[in-house]
């Protein structure tokens, strides 16, 4: 969180985290397309070979003000591939909320768990923990064969009982609802600390 007192604006950072090819990029691309261009900045893609990291910011007017200040949200994706561990640490610096994008396919459960543990370890380095931090679990790719049930995904991944949503990010299903949940969690926490 960064507060710009001169313009009465609070900048908040939400990071989309999860294993490679889980749908983080699809989420941000869909959000970017749906937001009024006057409320958002440019979509910036940072690429280094296979790494795809997206960034853009936008003003979310619907949430009103946070203690008299305008909220400005910065949305990021992280590269999910294991060998980009350092990039993930850098992107997580100063994070205010997380959307964990889990791939619902049964054969991706191990990768989801590894990524979730990587997230927790990186947050601990930032003096945070998933236990008392605003985050949302998005169960993506609900339209593909051999997906785990939501109950099974909850048993394996949702050990803190955080809000969850089913999604098909490539088609936009559940994407905006996920973002609204994440924003609400971040706003609630921010109101307590400002």
PLY file of the C-alpha trace (Angstrom):
ply
format ascii 1.0
element vertex 194
property float x
property float y
property float z
element edge 193
property int vertex1
property int vertex2
end_header
0.00 0.00 0.00
1.21 3.45 -0.89
-0.70 6.54 0.17
-0.34 9.67 -1.95
-1.55 12.31 0.48
-1.18 15.13 -2.05
-3.92 13.73 -4.31
-5.76 11.76 -1.58
-5.14 8.45 -3.33
-4.24 5.03 -1.92
-2.41 2.64 -4.27
-3.10 -1.03 -3.63
-1.43 -4.04 -5.22
-3.21 -7.30 -6.09
-1.11 -10.15 -7.46
-2.47 -13.09 -9.44
-0.42 -16.08 -8.32
-0.46 -19.74 -9.33
1.30 -22.41 -11.35
2.31 -21.89 -14.97
-0.57 -21.96 -17.46
-3.24 -21.92 -14.73
-5.01 -18.89 -16.25
-3.47 -15.85 -14.55
-2.84 -14.09 -17.86
-6.33 -14.94 -19.14
-7.81 -13.32 -16.02
-5.94 -10.04 -16.49
-6.53 -9.88 -20.22
-10.29 -10.33 -19.70
-10.41 -7.71 -16.92
-8.47 -5.28 -19.09
-10.93 -5.72 -21.97
-13.96 -5.17 -19.73
-12.85 -2.07 -17.82
-13.75 1.34 -19.18
-10.56 2.70 -20.84
-10.95 5.97 -18.93
-10.53 4.03 -15.65
-7.42 2.03 -16.51
-3.86 2.48 -17.62
-2.06 0.58 -20.35
-1.58 -3.16 -20.23
2.14 -3.71 -19.90
3.64 -7.09 -20.66
7.12 -7.90 -19.42
8.58 -10.83 -21.33
11.83 -12.72 -21.04
11.72 -15.85 -23.18
8.87 -18.00 -21.80
8.05 -15.62 -18.95
4.77 -13.76 -19.33
4.15 -11.16 -16.64
1.38 -8.65 -17.07
0.77 -5.38 -15.30
-1.78 -2.63 -15.44
-3.49 -0.27 -13.06
-7.01 1.07 -12.92
-9.24 3.17 -10.74
-12.14 1.22 -9.27
-14.81 3.78 -8.58
-17.51 1.37 -7.36
-15.80 0.69 -4.03
-16.12 4.33 -3.09
-13.47 5.87 -0.94
-11.25 4.48 1.74
-11.25 6.96 4.62
-11.78 9.81 2.17
-9.16 8.64 -0.34
-9.58 7.31 -3.87
-8.39 3.70 -4.26
-6.13 2.88 -7.20
-5.48 -0.78 -7.84
-2.40 -2.20 -9.50
-2.93 -5.72 -10.85
-0.02 -8.05 -11.60
0.47 -11.63 -12.67
3.52 -13.62 -11.69
5.38 -16.05 -13.92
4.30 -19.49 -12.74
7.25 -21.47 -14.04
9.47 -22.81 -11.25
12.66 -21.25 -12.61
11.31 -17.69 -12.18
11.36 -17.80 -8.39
13.27 -14.50 -8.08
10.79 -12.65 -10.33
7.92 -13.84 -8.15
9.63 -12.51 -5.02
10.13 -9.09 -6.60
6.54 -8.86 -7.85
5.20 -9.78 -4.38
6.96 -6.88 -2.66
4.37 -4.55 -1.19
1.43 -6.82 -2.11
-1.93 -6.02 -0.50
-3.97 -8.97 -1.76
-3.65 -12.23 -3.69
-5.77 -14.08 -6.20
-4.47 -17.65 -6.30
-5.44 -19.13 -9.66
-5.55 -22.91 -9.27
-5.81 -25.24 -12.27
-8.77 -27.54 -11.51
-7.39 -30.48 -13.51
-6.60 -33.53 -11.37
-3.13 -33.94 -12.85
-2.20 -30.35 -11.87
-2.89 -30.72 -8.12
0.78 -31.19 -7.27
1.73 -28.03 -9.17
-1.04 -26.10 -7.40
0.26 -27.24 -4.02
3.87 -26.42 -4.92
2.85 -22.94 -6.07
0.76 -22.34 -2.96
3.67 -23.33 -0.72
5.97 -21.08 -2.77
3.51 -18.22 -2.22
3.42 -18.80 1.53
7.22 -18.93 1.73
7.55 -15.71 -0.27
4.95 -13.96 1.88
6.79 -15.01 5.03
9.89 -13.31 3.65
7.71 -10.17 3.35
6.62 -10.63 7.01
3.14 -11.75 5.97
1.30 -15.06 5.98
-1.69 -16.53 4.18
-3.33 -17.08 7.54
-4.01 -13.38 8.11
-3.76 -11.89 4.63
-6.55 -11.09 2.13
-6.59 -13.70 -0.62
-9.05 -15.50 -2.83
-8.85 -18.96 -4.39
-10.04 -19.17 -7.98
-10.65 -22.71 -9.24
-10.04 -22.17 -12.94
-10.57 -24.38 -16.00
-13.84 -25.81 -14.68
-14.85 -26.60 -18.28
-12.12 -29.17 -19.06
-12.31 -32.94 -18.54
-10.92 -34.62 -15.41
-11.33 -31.70 -13.02
-11.35 -32.26 -9.29
-14.55 -31.46 -7.45
-14.73 -28.17 -5.58
-14.97 -30.16 -2.34
-11.70 -31.98 -3.15
-9.96 -28.75 -4.18
-11.09 -27.15 -0.92
-9.75 -30.10 1.08
-6.37 -29.93 -0.65
-5.86 -26.18 -1.15
-8.18 -24.12 1.04
-6.66 -24.83 4.45
-7.50 -21.30 5.68
-11.14 -21.23 4.57
-10.73 -18.24 2.23
-13.36 -17.22 -0.34
-13.41 -19.41 -3.47
-14.92 -19.08 -6.90
-15.21 -21.39 -9.88
-14.00 -19.93 -13.16
-13.32 -20.43 -16.83
-10.98 -17.46 -17.30
-10.52 -18.03 -21.05
-14.27 -17.36 -21.44
-14.47 -14.69 -18.72
-16.63 -16.83 -16.41
-15.98 -15.95 -12.76
-13.19 -13.48 -13.60
-14.85 -10.22 -12.57
-16.45 -11.90 -9.55
-12.99 -13.05 -8.45
-11.61 -9.53 -8.80
-14.52 -8.08 -6.80
-13.86 -10.58 -3.98
-10.17 -9.69 -3.97
-10.87 -5.95 -3.96
-13.34 -6.31 -1.10
-10.79 -8.22 1.00
-8.08 -5.64 0.31
-10.40 -2.69 1.01
-11.59 -4.22 4.30
-8.01 -4.77 5.47
-6.88 -1.32 4.27
-9.66 0.44 6.19
-8.33 -1.13 9.37
-4.71 -0.02 8.86
-5.09 3.53 7.50
0 1
1 2
2 3
3 4
4 5
5 6
6 7
7 8
8 9
9 10
10 11
11 12
12 13
13 14
14 15
15 16
16 17
17 18
18 19
19 20
20 21
21 22
22 23
23 24
24 25
25 26
26 27
27 28
28 29
29 30
30 31
31 32
32 33
33 34
34 35
35 36
36 37
37 38
38 39
39 40
40 41
41 42
42 43
43 44
44 45
45 46
46 47
47 48
48 49
49 50
50 51
51 52
52 53
53 54
54 55
55 56
56 57
57 58
58 59
59 60
60 61
61 62
62 63
63 64
64 65
65 66
66 67
67 68
68 69
69 70
70 71
71 72
72 73
73 74
74 75
75 76
76 77
77 78
78 79
79 80
80 81
81 82
82 83
83 84
84 85
85 86
86 87
87 88
88 89
89 90
90 91
91 92
92 93
93 94
94 95
95 96
96 97
97 98
98 99
99 100
100 101
101 102
102 103
103 104
104 105
105 106
106 107
107 108
108 109
109 110
110 111
111 112
112 113
113 114
114 115
115 116
116 117
117 118
118 119
119 120
120 121
121 122
122 123
123 124
124 125
125 126
126 127
127 128
128 129
129 130
130 131
131 132
132 133
133 134
134 135
135 136
136 137
137 138
138 139
139 140
140 141
141 142
142 143
143 144
144 145
145 146
146 147
147 148
148 149
149 150
150 151
151 152
152 153
153 154
154 155
155 156
156 157
157 158
158 159
159 160
160 161
161 162
162 163
163 164
164 165
165 166
166 167
167 168
168 169
169 170
170 171
171 172
172 173
173 174
174 175
175 176
176 177
177 178
178 179
179 180
180 181
181 182
182 183
183 184
184 185
185 186
186 187
187 188
188 189
189 190
190 191
191 192
192 193
